[in-house]
Amino acid sequence: MSIEPQETDEGPYILGLTGSIGMGKSAVAAMFRAAGVPVFDADAEVHRLQGPAGELLPAIEVAFPGTTGPNGLDRAKLGAAVFGDTEALKRLEAIVHPAVAEARSRFLREQAEAPLIVFDIPLLYEKGGWQQVNGVAVVSAPAAAQRERVLARPGMTAEKFESILLLQVPDAEKRARADFVIDTGMSLGETEQIVRDLVRRLRRGRS
């Protein structure tokens, strides 16, 4: 699905990039960077905030004692503390999300002269971020390819994969709501061409 880019009066065209687990979103984000498009990576920002000396470590330690240390967040311990616990997950999100939002706003100010920027946000639809962008590109692949990619990850199980899917908007719904769909079920070169064509189209609309 593809519709005409939404026009804005000023500032960059903000493209929200999202996709379910295992769909290849990180690879597509790298393609946008290779095309010269500034990309804000929400996951990378979270890792920075939770890494060694990360700004969120004190608050996380108070909320989830024993989950942080000199090397930053112990992801296994925090995962065990929040997995399957909706209230615990909400407490964690209340710490993380405002900090990421501030970093995203700072990035937007820094890139104010760019014609096009990308917000790489895994839970764009789930957390309402789609309302803050000019258009959404969903990265998608056939379900069989998605499952094969995810189950090949270290420590992943079929049960864990299914539980993650339950927390995400289904791929079919994401595709239906998207302004642009980027298919990663084809060759890498074909996907790169889709990205390059989209970049040219959106930049042309802002020139």
N, C-alpha and C positions, 0 to 999 in steps of 0.2 A: 504494500500500500504506500502511496506517495501523494502528498498534496502540495500545493504551492507554499513556499516559506511565508510565514507570518511577517509582515513588514513592521518595523519599529521606527519611531521618529528619530532616535539617536542612540549612540552606543553600539556595541557589538551585537550580532545575532547570537543568542545563546542557545546552543544545541545540547539538550540533555541526552546523554548516552547511557543506555541501560540494557539489561538482559539477564535472564535467569542463570543460575549456576551452570558452569560448563558450556556456555554458549560461545565463548571466545571474545568476550567484551574487552579483556585486557589487550589481546592482540589487535583488535580494531582500534582501541585507543592509541596504541603505538603507531598505527597507520596514519591516524590524524596528526600525531606529532611529526611524523616523517614528512607529512604534507605541509608542515609549517604552521599548524593550528595550535594555539595555546590550549592545554588540557589541564583542568583541575581534577585530580584524582582523589576522590573522597577516601578510598581505602588507604592510600599512601599517607594521607594526612592523619588518619586515625593511628596508623603505625608510628608516625612521628610523635604524636601526642602521648602515645603509650610506651614509647621506647625508652632507653636509658635517659634519665633526667627529664622525661616527658612531663609536660605541664599538668596532665590529668592524673598522674600516679598518686598524689596524696589523696585526692577525692575518691579514687577507686579503692585505695587501701582502706579508707574509712568505711566505705560501703561493703567491701568484700575483703575482710582481713586475710592476710597471708597470700594474696594473689600477685603482689608486686615485690620487686627486689632491686638490687644494684643494676641488673641487666634490663630493667623495665618490667613490663607486664609478663606474668607467666600465663600464657594463653591457655595451656591445658587446665590449669587450676581455675582460671576464670570461666572457661567453657564448662567445666564441671559444676561451677556454682550457679550458672544461669541456664544451662541446657534443660529445656522442658519446664522452666519456671517462669511463667509470664510476668509475675510481679518483679522478680529479680532482673529480668531483661529490661523492664521499664525503668528500673532504678539506674541501670547501666546507661541506657539511652539518654536519660535525663542529664547524665554527666557528659556524655560524648557529643551528642547532637548539637548543642549550642556552640561548643568549641569549634566543631567542623563548619558550622554555618558562618561563624566569624571569619574563619580562614578563607572560606569561599567568597565572602564579601570583600575581603582584602585582595584576593586574587582578581576579582572583577574590577576593582579600582585600579590595580596595577596594569590591567590589560584593556583599559577603557578605549584605547585608540585602535584596537584590533577589529577588523570587520567581522570576524567569526571566532568564537571560543567554544570549547566543549566542557561541559560539566559531566564527568564520569561518575555516576552515582548508581550503585547496584540496586538500591531499594527506592528508585525514583517514583514509581507508582505507589508502592506500599506505604511510603511516608509522606506523600503529597508534594514531592519536589517538582512534579510535572507542571504544577501551577506557577512555577517561578522561572520557567524557561520559555523561549519562543517556539521551540519545536522539539520533538522527541524522536530519536533514532533508536530502534530496538535491534539488538544483535540476536540472531536466531539461527538455529540449526535443527535438523530432524531429531526427534526424541531419542532414537537409537544412538545417534552420534553423541548427543548430550550425555546419555547414561554411560556410554563407554568411556568418555573423557573423564567424567567425575569419579567413576569407580576405579580408575587407574591412579587416582591420587593416593599418596601414602596415608594410611589410617582411615580411609573412607570405607564405609560399609553400605550395603543396600538400605539398611534401616535408617542410617543417618541421612543418606541421600533423600529418602522419601520424606523424612521429617523436615528437611530443609525446604523441599518443594512445597510442603504445606504452608510454609511461612511466606511464600512468594506468590505474587499474582501469576496465574497460569500463562505459559508462553502464548497460547492462542489468543488470550485476552490482550496481552501486551501488543501482539502483532496487529490486532484489530484497532487498538487505540493509537498506535504509532503514526507519526507523520511520515516516517521513513523506516524501512526494514532493511537491515544489512545482513545478508545471508552468509554464514560461515560454513555451510554444508557443501561448499564447492571448493575449487582449488584456491590456494592462497593468492595467486595472481588475480583471479577473478574477483575475490573479495576486495583486494587492494584497488582494483579498477572502480568498483562501486563507491568506495570511499573517496577516491580522487574526483570522480564525477560529482559526487555530492558536495565536496569542498568547493569545486569550481562554481557550481550552481548557487550555493549560498553566498559565496563571496561576490559573485556577480550581482546578486540581489541587493548587496550592501554597498556597492561601489557607485 
